[in-house]
Amino acid sequence: MVKTGEDFAAAVTVPNRSGSGSLTAYGDYAYVLERIQSVLGEQFGKQFEPYVSDDGKEEYWELLEQDVKTGSRHVRHVAKIFDYMESRAFGLEGESEISAYRTFPTLRNNVFAYPDWGIALARVPVFRMHGIGAEDFVFAVDDASLRRFLEQARQRRRALDRRQVTIFTDGPNGMEKELAPITRMVDRVEVIMKDEVKRDIYRSIDQFFDEDRTFFKEYGLPYKRGILLYGKPGNGKTTLVKSIAGSVKAPVAYWQITENTCSDSIQEVFQAAANLAPMILVIEDIDAMPQRSRSYFLNILDGATSKEGIFLIGTTNYPEQIDPALMNRAGRFDRAYEIQLPDVTLRQTYLEQKGMGKLVTDEMMRITAKQTEGFTFAQLNELFAAAALQWHYEQSVDIEKLVKSMKSDLHKGQTMSWLKEDSEVRVGFLVN
């Protein structure tokens, strides 16, 4: 174990000519490193040297956390750093009601090693006046071992990023980052929209992620791309984005803009995106960008290298609220696509794809497609759900009545007349 000490990240007090003064901060710093190196040497019979990261790409810490929680055989717990301080954690395994609690070592206050790679990682607690922080240390037996480990970590992280989505949310206490698995892939055939728009979008995506980047090299184009999807909610923007995320061999990140978005969070997201490039960055509800942050956001988009290797997709339900500067200058968003309300052909295609043919006749489905003018795909989905529920209990479906009911509800929502009552109905108190 390593003894506790003062904040070894504090400024060092330099001795004066008479020899008085102290090196307490440096002494604690050196003591911690020496003890970790000593323990590693005793366990593995090799000298481990400390390294410092100079590029900000530290995906190996996230991989270490995953390995520790899953009990990977490739990582070994070496030692606890400080006595009388927590070094284990607990949490639910999974998100279902039958999930069980499990325990595992914390990254902080522990030393871990990847013996096969000659690498060790330590997140050392730092005791400051206003709380406990941490300093990260990487140890390796030599430069070659470190390079092999980092390359393996990068390849492994990239493969992992293809199976999950990084979600950034600007919270009141800073950027919140979450890794979420892609639970259901959306096939491109499930995306129902105008053929020419669908073709253009997927064509630009496929060219961007072509492995040899022939198109961009041949025509001397910068390796970055941006498209804006706009239109009423419920018309398939999210479905389109999911299909893109599931059909390209590249990492995908979602960024949810909120009232807390600021220059720091903008810089953090684009730096993380650059570390994952080539990748797709989806900016949800781009119209919600706070006024105070718009200039900085535009400057980031204009940066010569800020979008290198990034396919940027912005979405909005309110294009009229978009800052005109986003569209009136080349290099920010290259194309804007309106995701329109489905016409009768697309409505029928959607109902057929959902399986409405199992509940009503083909003729009735064609009539329904005509009667649902003005419906979004989300509303058509709800119509199918209502029809399926009715069939489940009654073994018959009055689809026209369901459509009429939904149209009535939609009209109330559009006119905000939810509480209007029939003229013959009276509600109130009797007065003597």
Secondary structure, DSSP 8 states (H G I E B T S, - for coil): -B---S-TTS------TTS-S--HHHHHHHHHHHHHHHHHHHHHSS--EEE--SSS--HHHHHHHHHHHHT-TT-EEEEESBTTS--EEEEESSSSTT--EEEEE-SBTEEEEEGGGTEEEEEEEEEETTEEEEEEEEEESSHHHHHHHHHHHHHHHHHHHTSEEEEEEEETTEEEEEEEE--S---GGG--S-HHHHHHHHHHHHHHT-TT-HHHHHTT--S-EEEEEESSTTSSHHHHHHHHHHHSSS-EEEEE--TT--HHHHHHHHHHHHHH-SEEEEEETGGG--HHHHHHHHHHHH-TTTTTTEEEEEEES-GGGS-GGGTSSTTT-SEEEE-----HHHHHHHHHHHTGGGTS-HHHHHHHHHHTTT--HHHHHHHHHHHHHHHHHHS---HHHHHHHHHHHHHHHHHT-TT---TT--------
